[in-house]
Structures are given as C-alpha cells and as structure tokens.
Amino acid sequence: MRRHRNVKIVATLGPASSSHEMIRALFEAGADVFRLNMSHGAHDDIRQRHEIIRKVEKDLGRPIGILADLQGPKLRVGVFANGAEDLAEGAAFRMDLSTAPGDATRVNLPHPEIFAALEAGTSLLVNDGKIRLRVNACGKDFADCTVEVGGTISNRKGVNVPDVVLPLAALSEKDRGDLEFVCGLGVDWIALSFVQRPEDVIEARSLVKGRAAVLSKIEKPAAVNAYDAILQVSDGIMVARGDLGVELPVTSVPPIQKRLVRRARAAAKPVIVATQMLESMIESPVPTRAEVSDVATAIYEGADAVMLSAESAAGKYPVEAVRTMSDVAMSVEKDPTYRSVIEASRVVRRESVADGIVAAAREIAEATNIKAICCFSQTGNTASLVARERPHVPIIALTPLMSTARRLALTWGAHCVITQPQERFKGAVLAAVRAARTEGFATDEDQIVVTAGVPFNVKGTTNILRVAPCDERLISSVDPE
C-alpha cells in the first residue's frame, strides 16, 4: 500500500474508533500513525487498541506507528458548596489551600507548587482561559486576585499559569505508570505533556531507556522560550496549538507554529501540527473552508504530520475526517506553489558527510529523471536527513528493523520497507532496486538514487551514493561479486 502524498496523518483512537473494522478503515483512508491518549481509557482498553493496530499492520503488510500521549500533571480547583459560582469582572477572589468547599469569594487550589511560583501581577486562567484572574498578593498558601474576565467557575475546572515556570515535573505518578505500561506494550513514540524545560525531556528519556522515541509537546510559553534546548534533546515535536492558545494570545499562535515547524525541520526531527484541525467534523461529514485552509497551511509550512484528535476519537465521521485530511494533503502537494514554498524554506546544512550525501541525492534527483531516493537506515537517521531536504521524488527507507520502520511512519515522505541486513553495497543496491519496483515506484527502464553507510549496520556512517538502473542485469554487468 503506497501513499500518494508526503505529509503523514496521525489519528487519535477512542470510543468512536476502537474496533478492528474501524481501525483498519482509518488506516486504509490514510492514517499513518495512531495516537493512544493516556488521558482517557483504562490500560485494558489501551492494550486492546494496541493489539488491533498490530493485527491490522500484519494483515496489510505495512509498518504502522503508534504514539502514546501522556496526560501530564493536571492543575484543577477544588469543589464549590453550590457546585458553581458566577464571578463578576472586578470582583475579589481568593485561591488557597483550605479544603473547605468554595463560594463566590474563594476556592481550594490544592497545588502548593503554584503558590510557590506566583508573584504579584501573575495571571491565573481557569476553564481553558474563559476566566482570567490577576494576582494582587500571594503567600505560600494563598493568592488574592482580581477577576479580570468573569464567568461561571465550577467544580474541578482546570487552571493554567502562563506567566511563570512552575516547579512541577512533566511526569506525574500516573504518567510514570502509563509510560512503563506503554513501553512494555511496544509503542513507537511517547508524547510528553507539560514540557517546560529540557530537563523534563531528559528525565523522560531516562525512564524510556530507548524503548520508544520521545516527542515533546510544545503547549506552554516556557517551552516556546526554551524551544531550541528542548528540540535538541527530543526525537520529535508536537505543536499543541490548543493549549498554546489558552496560555498565549491566540494571535501569536500562527507565527509560533511557523517558527517551531521550521526549526524542527532544520534539525531533521519530525514535527506534528495538532489540535482543532477539522473540529467541525466531530458533528459534520464535511469540514469548514477555514479548517481546510488551516490543514493546508501546516502542509505548506513543511510539517511532517497533521493530527486528528476528537474528530477520529469521538466524532461521528472518523473515516471521513481522515480521508478529508488526506485529500487536502494531496491537493496541496500537487500545487506548484507548494514546491516553491518548500524549496524557499529549505535550510542548508553541510555539517557532516551525511548532510552532503543527502543534499547531493536531492540535487541529482532534481537534475535528472530519478524515480526515487532509496536510503538504508539502521536507526532512521539517514531517512530523516533525506526527508529534511524535502525532495520532489519519493523516499524509500529500507531497514532491517521493524521498530525503525514504525518510527519513520511519522517522517515526511518516508515509505518504509523491511529488508534483510546487508553486508555489501552491491546487495544493498539490488535490494533497493527490488523494493522500488515491487512497491510501484519504478520499472526496469528507470533509475534510482541509493544512499547507504559502509560499513553497514553502524549508526551514523552514511557515506556513499550511487545512481542505479532498475534493471538488475545492468547492475550485475558492472558490479561483479
């Protein structure tokens, strides 16, 4: 099964998409990676969905990526004696550590870490920013505030603190248990929530122990400010626009998205644009024009993947949502403007032999009638470097490791093929030629570019490039054993 687009699609599974029939239908409609949301669903549910994905993978013979999204710490107010209260603009309101039920003047906030970080002038956002409080005075167990934007506050609504870095770890006790559980299952990616600093990612990596790749969700202003350091220690990035839009002015999110995508691409690390992409399709079989434009914008920016959340997890039209996203991607990628935008935003990197090899592969493909770039990759790094170049021909990533193929399901343009380990370059060329023909990318009359590292099966040794005919007889005539 070959995708006729380069951008990948991440589909979240949930109540509307948990059966074998639906998960298979979502993959056939265009989903490349399935997201397991650890905020919802018991471990037994997560295990069952994981098993179904792997069965679909086996049935269809294509590597499928699985991303487990950790919940992260949840900051919430306590309960109210009346269940809810209306806060008027300009009113005084206190948050404190008292466990007494709240009223119109105060409520419990059971997070001493928040009070430790507050100072006068700090903003507190409640219920996804619908209520905004300004701190006037605070101590180790209280914050006296003025209501700047009023509304109804009710039991256990979420609290955001956008102005400060909170002394909280990105991993709660629940997250630690979930992380160990999904690593035991064999997921390919771990998405880390509540990232504020690179140390949060380093801690997660120490717990993952190489069993999965670690993807950092950029959803807090502190993460935006520390983005370059976070990117350096992450395997991938998710631009979580919903939470960013709560803690930052919504007008600042589009330029932030562009910057984050471009820097991740320059680092050759996959980047997902997520949240509210086709939200109307939760209830409607067709998207709005604005939503289609939003998806298209992420693709024009060069994102590796776009993501569906509630649209596929709980919506009425999960398959239609995936198919719509795939259709938008194919339409954009056929647009001549897309190619000019992608090339204009390419960052030239010449820091290693591998950088030079993959750049040369793209340039050769652009200058001649090459049908595909075939790269051998033990870890996926070479395929990621080729994808960074955003070539106009397909990328065939050959690897002997299923784990690598599954992780590359998130990488722009990578069509993964499992192959036997290679010891000699001629064998690698023959394997690449056979894959290009078998997978429908080339015929006997065509040529491909092959990149590999010698010695084989050693990380970071990409050092050779060959233009090869797709006729095995021609290869044998010039490359004796």
N, C-alpha and C positions, 0 to 999 in steps of 0.2 A: 504494500500500500504506500503510494507516494503522494505527498502533499504538493500542491502546485502553488505554494506560497512559502515565504521565508520566515515571517513572524510566527511565533508559536502562540498557542491558546491554552490557558490554564482554566480549568473548570472546577468549581467547588462542588463537592458531593454533600448531600444532605437528605432530608426526608423525601424530596421530590426526585431523587436520583440515586437510590441505593440498590436497586435490583440489578441483576446481571443483564437483563434486556436493556435497561436504560443506560447503564454504564457503557455497554457495547455500542449502543446507538449514539451516545455522546462522542465516543472515540471516532466512530465512522463519520459523524458530522463534522469532525475537525479538532476535537480536544487532543492535545499532545501530552499534557500533564494534568493529573488530578490532585486537587487540594483537599486534604483532610483537616477540617477545622477543629482543633482540640478544645475550643470554647464550647462546643456542642457535641453531644454524643458520648456514650459510655465507651470504655475500652472494648467491650464486646462488639459494639457497633463499628468502631474503627477497624477492628481486626477483620470483621466480615467484609467490609468495603475493600480493604487491602487485598484479601483473598480473591475477591471477584475481579479486581483490576488485574491481578497476576494471571488469572484464568483467561481473561479477555486477551491479555498480552500473548499468552501461549497459543490461544485459538487463532489469532490473526497473524502471529509471527512478526510482530513489530515491537521494539522496545517502548515502554510507556513509563514516563516519570511520575513519581509520587512525592508530593510536598506535604509535610505535616506542619501545620501552622500553630505554634504555641500561643496560649492565651495571654500570658504576661500578667503582671500584677494588676488587680482591679481596685481602683480607689472609689469608694462609694460612701455617701452619707448614711446615717442610721435611719431609724423609723420615727414617724410622727404619731402623736396621740390620736389625731384625726385622720391619719393616712396621708394627708396632703395639706399644704397651706399655700395661699397666694401671697407672693412678695411684691410689694409696690416699689416702683422706682423712687430712690431717695431714702428708703426706709433703712433702719439699722438692723443688722442680723449678725448673730454670733455663731461660730462653729467651735466646738470644744470636745474634750474627751469624756465628758459626763455621759453615762449610759441612759440617763433619763429620757423618755420619749420627747421628741421635738414639738415645737409650737411655732407661732408666727414670728418669734423673736430669736430662736436658736434651734440647733440640731447637733447631734453627735457626729463627729468625724473621727472614726476610730483608727487614725493613722498619725501617730506622733511624729513620724518622719516628715510629714508635710509641715507641721508646725515648726519643726527644727529648721526648715529651709525658708520659711516665709520672712518677709520684711514689709515694712510699710510701703504701700503703693503696688504690691503684688496683686495680680488678678487671679480670681478663682472662678472657674467655669463649671456650671452644673447642667446636667442633662444635655450633653453634646453642645454646650455653649448657648443654649436657649436662655439661661440665666447667667448674668455676669455680676460678680461681687468684687469690690475693691477693698483691700485690707487697709485699715486705718491704724490698728495697733495689734500686736500679737505677742504671745509668750510661748512657753514650752507646751502649754495645754489649751490654748485658745487663740482665736483670731476674731477681732471685732471688725465688721465690714459694713460698707455702704452698698446698697443694691443699685447698680448702675443700669442693668437691664432686668426688669421684673418678669414674673411669670409664675406658673404653678410648680412648686417643688414637692416631691412625693417620696415615698419610702425607697431607700437604697438606690437613688439616682447617682450616676457616675460623676466624678469630679476630675477636672483637668487643671493642672497648674503650669501654664505655658511659659511663665517668666523666669523660672529657676530650674536648675538641675537638682532633681530630688535624690536624697541619699538612699535610694532603693535599688536593689539588684534587678536586672531584667528578668531573672528566673525566680518565680515563686516556688514554694514547695510542690504545688500542683504541677508546675511546669517541669520540675526536675523528675517527677514521677512519669509524666507524659513523655518526656524526652527519652528516658530509658526504655519505656514501653515501645515507642515507635522505632527506635533504633534496633530493638530486638526483633520487631516485625521485618525490618529491612527497607525502610523508606529511603528515598534518594536525596531528599532535601529537607532541612529543618529551617523553618522560618521563625526568626527570633523577634518577638514583640518587645515594646518598651525600651528599645535601644536608646541610650543617651550618650554613651561614650565607647571608645574602642575596647575598653576593659570588659564591657558587658559581652562582647562578641568573643573575646579571648577566653572568658570563663566558660561560655557555651561550647566552644571548640574543645576545651579540655575535658568536658563531660561527654561530648560526642565521640571523641577518640578515633576520628577518621571513618566512622561507620556511615556517615552521610555528609553531604556538603552543607555549609551553614550560610543562610541567606538572611541579611539584616533588613528589617522593615524600617523605613525612614518615615516616622509618623510624629516626631516631636521636634520642636525648634532646636533643642540641644543637639539632636542628631544631625540636623541640617548644618549647624555651626561646626560640628566635628566630622563632617561627612568624609573628607579626604582620608582621615585616620581610620574611620570605620570601614571605608571601602578597602583600604589596604589589607585589613585582617579578615575580610569577608570573602566568601566564594561567589556571592551574588547579592543583588539589591532588589527590594520591592519598594516602589514609591506608593505609599499608603495614603492616598490623597484625602480620604475621608477624615482621618484623624488629623492630618496636617491642616485641613480646612477648619477644624474646630479650634486648634490652638494658635493658628496664624490667620491673618486676614485672608479671606478666600481669594481676593485679587492677587495675592502673592504666590498662590499655589502653581499657576501655569508656568511662570518663569522659573520657579524652583524645580518643577518637573523637568523642564528642558535642560537645566544645568546638571541635575542628577543623572539623567539618561546619558547625556554626552560624556560625562566623566566616567561612568561605568563602562560605556562602550570603549573609551580610550584605554581603560585598564583591562580590556578583554574579559570582562566579567558580565554574566547575563543580568539584565535588568527588566523587571516586570512593572508595568503600569497598571495600577489596581484601583478599585472602588468606584461604584456608581457608573460603570461604563455603558451599560444598557439597562438601567434600572427600571424603566417603564415596562420592560419585557417580563418583569415579575408578574404583571397582570395582563399585558397586551401581547398579541402574537407578532406585532411589528414595533420597531423602535421609533423614537422621535428623530427628526433630522439632526437636531443638536447632538444627540447621542452618537449617531453615525459619524458626525464630524469630529467628535471627541475621540472615538476609536481611531479614526483616520489620522488625527493629529499625532497620536502616540506612535503610529506606524511611520509617518513621515519623519518623526524625530529619530527613528532608528532603534526603538525599543526592541528587545529580544522577544518579549511576550506581552500579551494583554490578558487581563484576568476577569472572569465572571465570578461573582460572589453569590448573593441571594438569587440572582437570575437563574442559575443552574441548580442551586442547593434547595431552594424552597419555592421557586416560581412555577407558574402554570405551563410555561413553554421552554423548558430547559434545552431541548434539542434545537428548537428554532433559534434560541439565543446563540448557541454555539455556531450554528450554520450561518446566522447573520454576521457574526464576527468574522468567520472565515471568508464569507463573500466580500465583506468590506476590505479585508486584507488583500485579497486577490485583485480587487478593483484598484486599490491604491498602488500596488506593486506593478501593475501594468501601465500606470500613468508615467509618461516621460518626465514629468516634473519630479516624481519620486526619486528617480535615478539621479537627477541633477542635485536635489537636496541632500541625498545621502552622500554623494561624492564631495559636495561642498563642505560637509561637516566631518569628513574623514580626518582623523588625527594621525599624522605621520610619525611612526615610531621606528627608530633604527638603533635600538639599544643592544641587540643581540643578533647572532647568526639566524636564529629562528624568525625574528622580526623581518630580516632581509629576505629569507626564503619565502615566507607567506606573502610579502609585498610583491616579490618577483612573480609568484604564482598568479596573483591577481592581474598584474600588468601583462603577463603573457596571455592570459585568458581574454583580456580586453583587446589585445592587439591581433589575435588570431582566432580561428574558428574552433576554439576549445569547447567541449561539451560539458565538462565538469572538472572540479578540483578534488582529487582524492587524497586524503591525508590519513596516515597511520598514527594512532594516538593511544598510548597506554593509559594515560591519566585524563585525556580530554583537552590538555593544554594546547596542543597543536591545532585542533579543530577550533578552539576558542580564538586563537590568534588569526586563523583564516577568516572566521566569522567577523572579527573586528574590522577586517578590510571591506566587508560588505560587497563581495564580488558579484558580478551580474550573471555568473553561471552557478549551477548548483554545487553544494559542498557535500561530498560523500565522506563520512567519517568512519574509518574502518578500525575496529578494536577487537581484541580477543576477550575483553571483559564486559559482561553484561552490565555490571554496575556503572561502568563508564558510559556505555550507550544510553542507559536510563537517565543519567545526569545530563547528558548532552541533549536530551529531549527538550530542555529549556533553552538551548542555544540557537540563536538566529540562523536559519538556513541549514542546520546540520541534519542530514539524513544518515542515520546510523546503521551500520551493517556489522554484524558479528562475524569475525573471520578467525582463521587459525593463527596461532602465533607464528611469526616469520623470523627466519634466521638470515636470509639472504635477500638482497634488494630485488633480484630478478623475480623471486617468488612473490614479493610484495607487489611488484608491477603487475604480474599475472593475476593476483588476487583482486587488485584494483580494477583491472580491465574486466574481469568476470563480473564483479559487482556492478560496474557501470552498465554493462549490457543486461544483466539479469534484472536489475532494478528499473530498467527502462530509461536510462539517461543517455545511452549512446548505442551505436551499431558498429559493425566491423569497419565501416568506412570512416569513422570518426576518430578524434584524438582526445586524450585527457591529459591533465597535469597530475603528476603523482609527487607528493612530498612525504618524507619519512626521515627517521633518525637512525644513523648507523654508529654504534651497534644497536640492534633492535632491542625493544622491551626495556630500555633505560630511559628514565624520566629526563626531559629537557635536552634531548640530543637531536632535535630537528636540524638537519644539516645537508639535506640532499633534495634535489628537484629534478624531475625528468618529464619531458613531453613524450607520451607513449601512444602508439597506434592501438586501436581497439581490436586489431586482428592479431590473435595470438601467434600466428605463423610468422608475422613480421618481427615480433619480439624475439622469438626463438632464433630467427636467422641472424640477428645482430647481437644477441646476448647468449652465448653458449654457456652451458652449465660449467 
